[in-house]
Structures are given as C-alpha cells and as structure tokens.
Amino acid sequence: MAAGGWDKKISDWAVENTPAFGSVNGAKKASDDLRSASDLAMLGTALAVPGGNHPWWSRIKRLLVEEAGVFLASGATNLLKRSISRERPDMTDNHSFPSGHSTRAFAYAGMSSRNLDAIDMPDTARISLRALFTTMAAGTAWARVEGDRHYPSDVLAGASVGNFTSLLLHDAFLGREERVSASLHLDPDQRGVALRILLP
C-alpha cells in the first residue's frame, strides 16, 4: 500500500471527505471514544468469564495478563515508532508508524474475543459481540486515518502488532478453549518439508 502510493491517496481522500465521522476533529474524538469502548469491552468480558473454584482470583489473573498484553503491544509499537520515525500526515511529529490507537484497539478486541470463547452463551450472541468488538477496533483505526493522524499502512501495522502480541501473551498464560497442535515432518526420500496442523 505504501510502496504503491495508495497510502497518501487514501489518507488525502479520507481527510478531504471525512465519510464516516463528518470532520477531522470528529474523527479524532471518535478514535479516542472507540478505543476506550474497546477497553471497556475487554474488561467487561474478562469479568464475565467463569472463574471455577476461585472466581475472583481467576478474573484478577485474567485482567492482569490481558493488561500486560496491551502494555507489551503498546511497548512494541512505541519502539517501532522511535525506530522508523515516519512523519504523520498532519506533519505534527514523526511518530506515525505504526498507530498506537490501532494497536490498543485490536489488542482489546482480540482479548475480548478470547474471553467470549470462555463464556457459555449462544453462538449467535458470541458472533454478534465479536463482530461488534472488531467493528469498534476497525472504527478506531479508520478514525485515525480520517482524523489526519495516520496513513492506512500505519493503522494496519498497528492492528497487526496489537492482535499478534496481545494474543500471544494471552494464549501463553491463559490458554485457549480449543487446542491446536502442529508437527513438522522431514522426509529424507523427498525434497521438502511437511507441516501438519491438527484441530480437534
């Protein structure tokens, strides 16, 4: 996107037309509001997860791991911002890549989704809530573009960092409901490597 010149074209179009939020200032406010709503969604779903024999200790542990995941994702984003030094579209500073708002919003949305997996609820409700949380994160990201604070590649990178880093930490410490196993097989008689992934 950035190499093909689409980054600036999309950003300029979004700022000029502000199709979703009506104004640059409206988009900036929406990005903060949607990110905060994503944080509340993560907190609410974490508290709704059943805790077994020690419900409050289990919920506190979950919240600590999830907040650590957000902190780790934000730290990775800040490190990249300082290393890359890309100028923002509005030229206010050189901390454009990747987007911190997108990092946090997608970290919150990913962990909210993991929490929903651990709550007994109808599939329709789970799918609807997942769609809502993902839409809030995507809205946060788009608002940063429309608010003239980031290019599209900034928010896509932020979303990737937030989702990957936070879920890696979440799954390492809290596990997942479904288990995935992978094995690597080298066959000396054939040229190549086989990777096998087994889902239950």
C-alpha positions in Angstrom: 0.0 0.0 0.0 2.7 2.5 1.0 5.1 1.5 -1.9 2.3 1.8 -4.5 1.4 5.3 -3.4 -2.0 4.3 -2.2 -1.2 5.3 1.4 -1.2 9.1 0.7 -4.1 8.9 -1.8 -6.4 7.1 0.6 -5.3 9.4 3.5 -5.9 12.6 1.5 -9.3 11.3 0.3 -10.4 10.4 3.8 -9.3 13.8 5.3 -11.0 15.7 2.5 -14.3 13.8 2.5 -14.5 12.5 6.1 -17.1 10.0 5.1 -17.6 8.2 8.4 -17.1 10.9 11.1 -18.1 14.1 9.4 -15.0 16.1 10.2 -11.3 15.7 11.1 -12.0 16.8 14.7 -15.0 14.4 14.9 -12.7 11.6 13.7 -10.1 12.4 16.3 -12.7 12.3 19.1 -14.2 9.1 17.7 -10.9 7.4 17.7 -10.4 8.1 21.4 -14.0 7.1 22.3 -14.0 3.9 20.3 -10.6 2.9 21.8 -12.0 3.5 25.3 -15.1 1.4 24.4 -12.9 -1.4 23.2 -11.0 -1.3 26.6 -14.3 -1.5 28.5 -15.4 -4.5 26.3 -12.2 -6.3 27.3 -12.7 -5.5 31.0 -16.4 -6.5 30.9 -15.8 -9.8 29.1 -12.9 -10.7 31.4 -15.1 -10.2 34.4 -17.9 -12.3 32.8 -15.6 -15.3 32.4 -16.5 -18.0 34.9 -13.7 -18.4 37.5 -14.0 -22.0 38.6 -13.2 -22.7 42.3 -11.6 -19.3 42.8 -13.7 -16.9 40.6 -12.2 -13.6 41.7 -8.6 -14.7 41.8 -9.1 -16.2 38.3 -10.7 -13.0 37.0 -7.9 -10.8 38.5 -5.3 -13.1 36.9 -7.1 -12.8 33.6 -7.2 -9.0 33.8 -3.5 -8.8 34.8 -2.5 -11.0 31.8 -4.7 -9.0 29.4 -3.5 -5.6 30.6 0.1 -6.9 30.3 -0.7 -7.9 26.8 -1.9 -4.4 25.9 1.2 -3.0 27.6 3.5 -5.3 25.7 1.8 -4.5 22.4 2.0 -0.7 23.1 5.6 -1.1 24.0 6.4 -2.8 20.7 4.5 -0.1 18.8 6.4 2.7 20.7 9.7 1.0 19.9 8.8 0.8 16.2 7.6 4.5 16.2 11.0 5.6 17.6 13.0 3.3 15.2 11.1 4.2 12.0 10.3 7.9 12.6 7.7 8.3 9.9 6.1 11.8 9.7 2.4 12.0 10.4 0.1 13.1 7.6 -0.7 16.3 9.5 3.1 16.8 10.0 2.9 17.3 13.7 5.6 14.8 14.6 7.4 11.7 13.3 5.6 9.1 15.3 3.1 7.9 12.6 4.2 4.3 12.1 2.6 2.2 13.5 -0.6 3.5 15.0 -0.8 3.3 18.8 -4.6 3.7 18.8 -5.0 0.8 16.4 -2.5 -1.3 18.4 -4.5 -0.9 21.6 -8.0 -1.2 20.0 -7.1 -4.5 18.2 -5.4 -5.9 21.3 -8.6 -5.2 23.3 -10.8 -6.7 20.6 -8.7 -9.8 20.3 -8.7 -10.5 24.0 -12.4 -9.7 24.2 -12.9 -12.4 21.6 -10.8 -14.9 23.6 -12.9 -14.1 26.7 -16.1 -14.7 24.7 -14.8 -18.2 23.9 -14.6 -19.0 27.6 -18.2 -17.8 28.3 -21.2 -20.1 27.9 -23.5 -18.3 25.6 -25.4 -18.9 22.4 -23.3 -18.9 19.2 -25.4 -16.1 17.8 -24.6 -13.8 20.7 -20.9 -14.7 20.6 -20.7 -14.0 16.8 -22.6 -10.7 17.2 -20.4 -9.5 20.1 -17.2 -10.5 18.2 -18.4 -8.5 15.2 -19.2 -5.5 17.4 -15.8 -5.5 19.1 -14.0 -5.9 15.7 -16.1 -3.1 14.2 -15.1 -0.8 17.2 -11.4 -1.6 16.6 -11.7 -1.1 12.9 -13.6 2.2 13.5 -10.8 3.3 15.8 -8.2 2.6 13.1 -10.2 4.3 10.3 -10.8 7.3 12.5 -7.1 7.8 12.8 -6.8 8.0 9.0 -9.8 10.3 8.7 -8.5 12.4 11.6 -5.3 13.1 9.6 -3.1 11.4 12.2 -2.1 8.2 10.3 -1.8 6.6 6.9 -3.7 3.4 6.2 -0.4 1.3 6.4 0.1 2.8 9.9 -3.2 1.5 11.2 -2.8 -1.8 9.5 0.6 -2.3 11.1 -0.8 -1.2 14.5 -3.7 -3.7 14.2 -1.3 -6.5 13.4 1.1 -5.7 16.3 -1.8 -5.3 18.7 -3.6 -8.5 17.7 -0.5 -10.7 17.5 1.4 -9.5 20.5 -1.5 -9.5 23.0 -2.9 -12.8 21.8 0.5 -14.5 22.0 0.8 -13.4 25.7 -2.9 -14.2 26.4 -2.6 -17.8 25.0 0.7 -18.4 26.6 -0.6 -17.6 30.1 -4.3 -18.3 29.9 -4.5 -20.9 27.1 -7.4 -21.4 24.7 -10.5 -23.4 24.8 -9.6 -25.2 21.6 -6.2 -26.8 21.2 -4.1 -26.7 18.1 -1.2 -28.9 17.6 1.4 -28.7 14.8 4.1 -31.0 13.8 7.0 -30.7 11.4 8.0 -33.7 9.2 11.2 -34.0 7.2 11.2 -36.8 4.7 14.7 -37.8 3.5 13.3 -39.5 0.4 11.6 -36.4 -0.9 12.7 -32.8 -1.2 10.6 -30.7 1.0 9.2 -30.2 4.4 5.6 -31.1 5.6 3.8 -29.1 8.2 0.8 -30.7 9.7 -1.8 -28.7 11.8 -4.4 -30.7 13.7 -7.6 -29.1 15.0 -9.9 -31.0 17.4 
